[in-house]
Amino acid sequence: MSLLFVATIIVGALSYYFIRRERRKTRVAELEEKIRVRTKEREADFKWAEEESKKISEEQRKKIGELDFEQLRAALQRGDFTCSEVVSAFYSFALKANENTNAVVLFIRESRKWAAEWDERAKKGEKKPPLLGVPISIKECTSMKGFDQTRGYAASIHKPSEHDAPLVAQLKELGAIPFVQTNVPMSLLSYTCGNSIYGWTENPAKKGRTPGGSSGGESAIIAAGGSLLGVGGDVGGSIRIPAHYTGIAGIKPSHRRFSSKYCTGSVPGRPLINSSEGPMAPSIDTCAEICKLSWSSTWQSDHDPYIPPVLWRQELYEEGKKYRIGYYTDDGWFTPTPGCARVVEEAKKALEAKGHTLIPFHPPDVPEINRLFVCSVCVDGGAYLMGLMENDIPPPVFLKALMPLRVPILIQRLAGFVAGLLGYGRIQKLSKAMARSTSELRSSYAAIEEYRHRFIHEMQKAGVDILLCPANIMPAPPHEGPLHLSCGVSYTAIFNLLDFGAGVCRAGTWSTEDERKLADYPTTDIWYKMAKDFSKDSVGLPLGVQVAAPPYMEEGVLRVLSDIEHALKK
Ligand SMILES: CCCCCC/C=C\CCCCCCCC(=O)NCCO
């Protein structure tokens, strides 16, 4: 009897195992087929773009390629080039940029039609909108009607969106022409850039290094000259870290300045830590111009009543406006590698020279805030992410990164306790990040709400309006680096948790002196060792600084970044 029982259990377990294995095989085959089809569509798209790019003379293309954003905009307004000529030129710039970066996901073929329509209207003498004919690149997960927002999941191929994201829709009405979709990391919850559908995106400054993420396709195409303006999104640094790694600029406004309607985030249903769309461009002045145009009317709140009708506040952006700026180079959680702190000191001096007042500021309790961020950005301990990944075919390093989340929460904490006994306090701290119950989740949310008021109070006490700090702990690391160092986003994630507006502009370059000083960088735990390792051999890589301010003060952030960029950008 008992033998029969044991045999039944074994047969049952084996059948379950084999059925699951077969199901998985069938699923993988289905997903691989989807990727094969998408790869063919992508190749066809690139051929199409190549043909279309020939519809302009070499001489015209060269002239267009020499223009920056403002010059191109003015040339289009004057009618020096038609929108169709400009879009043709940008197909070729994007293809060229893609050769070394693999930033482009798909071309938006309707751009050809939109350009022709604007040309037609201009011919009829209609009033020209302010962004007439300016081509813009769009992060893959930003809703575009008729296009997939896969977020790197093969399962989401051929499930096109029915709507444009509000920021895209508004930019289109202002005359801009979305012409290309750009790459993201699978899940979006990482600051690298790669997935099984489209592969890895390279940093144009150095092969083998990431352009950052999740808006890494955007930063790469812009830094490589394939686009003059892009739309990214940011829930923990996804606009700002790519800007820092590639030497461009970007701003994540506080989340109720642009509507997020129709935007597919990394973890839907997440309160408090929200994703914000925002502009990315070679210069912060372009980002400022886009914010100004967008907030010069109540378009966003007219289309999404959850957005308060806060208009552009020119008085905060006025050239010559002086601010009291709190600055720090170390947040008390993760000491940045040398160049990343040095550029903050240089930006501080440049701002003082412009007449701003710089005051040392210590953000309170960042280690605890980092723990609360990880808890709240995942919400359910990683269950949603793991569900999607298990039903898909992630690059192996993504599975490795998710491994700690597969361990039951009690074991995570026990392992953290042991790490604490061995002197690895930071690891112990993060091992307590995931909520074990809704009651723990609620108390994390309560702690975030309380922290927001405490932080503002600290700023008021110190008499500062705006903050200056590093953009990230290191210069652009190798592709897999961010997946091993998810805890390396404290400098950016804090401003998502606070819901501040925050932006980054270029402030310098990793130098031989930074490389030499790296020898003294701490190696007190595995995370510091990795950051040190990933920062090696970085001479010549771009470095940015970050500026942040409480909600609805984005104009001040843009003013300070512009002052830094003009003083320091080489
Ligand atoms: C892919 C592995 C995920 C592991 C989960 C680790 C938990 C927390 C990591 C936080 C990292 C945040 C990076 C944020 C990137 C970002 O801003 N994405 C924008 C999405 O719209």
Ligand as a Chemical Component Dictionary entry (heavy atoms), coordinates in Angstrom:
data_LIG
# 
_chem_comp.id                   LIG 
_chem_comp.type                 NON-POLYMER 
_chem_comp.pdbx_formal_charge   0 
_chem_comp.three_letter_code    LIG 
# 
loop_
_chem_comp_atom.comp_id 
_chem_comp_atom.atom_id 
_chem_comp_atom.alt_atom_id 
_chem_comp_atom.type_symbol 
_chem_comp_atom.charge 
_chem_comp_atom.model_Cartn_x 
_chem_comp_atom.model_Cartn_y 
_chem_comp_atom.model_Cartn_z 
_chem_comp_atom.pdbx_ordinal 
LIG C1  C1  C 0 15.762 43.629 -14.023 1  
LIG C2  C2  C 0 16.040 43.288 -12.637 2  
LIG C3  C3  C 0 15.223 44.050 -11.655 3  
LIG C4  C4  C 0 15.599 43.729 -10.265 4  
LIG C5  C5  C 0 14.761 44.503 -9.305  5  
LIG C6  C6  C 0 15.608 45.292 -8.408  6  
LIG C7  C7  C 0 14.852 46.252 -7.588  7  
LIG C8  C8  C 0 15.059 47.567 -7.602  8  
LIG C9  C9  C 0 15.950 48.171 -8.563  9  
LIG C10 C10 C 0 15.722 49.588 -8.779  10 
LIG C11 C11 C 0 16.407 50.030 -10.012 11 
LIG C12 C12 C 0 15.679 51.166 -10.576 12 
LIG C13 C13 C 0 16.141 51.559 -11.940 13 
LIG C14 C14 C 0 15.158 52.529 -12.478 14 
LIG C15 C15 C 0 15.227 52.706 -13.906 15 
LIG C16 C16 C 0 14.102 53.597 -14.344 16 
LIG O1  O1  O 0 13.992 54.754 -13.971 17 
LIG N1  N1  N 0 13.179 53.054 -15.150 18 
LIG C17 C17 C 0 12.093 53.817 -15.710 19 
LIG C18 C18 C 0 10.943 53.008 -16.021 20 
LIG O2  O2  O 0 9.964  53.812 -16.641 21 
# 
loop_
_chem_comp_bond.comp_id 
_chem_comp_bond.atom_id_1 
_chem_comp_bond.atom_id_2 
_chem_comp_bond.value_order 
_chem_comp_bond.pdbx_ordinal 
LIG C1  C2  SING 1  
LIG C2  C3  SING 2  
LIG C3  C4  SING 3  
LIG C4  C5  SING 4  
LIG C5  C6  SING 5  
LIG C6  C7  SING 6  
LIG C7  C8  DOUB 7  
LIG C8  C9  SING 8  
LIG C9  C10 SING 9  
LIG C10 C11 SING 10 
LIG C11 C12 SING 11 
LIG C12 C13 SING 12 
LIG C13 C14 SING 13 
LIG C14 C15 SING 14 
LIG C15 C16 SING 15 
LIG C16 O1  DOUB 16 
LIG C16 N1  SING 17 
LIG N1  C17 SING 18 
LIG C17 C18 SING 19 
LIG C18 O2  SING 20 
# 
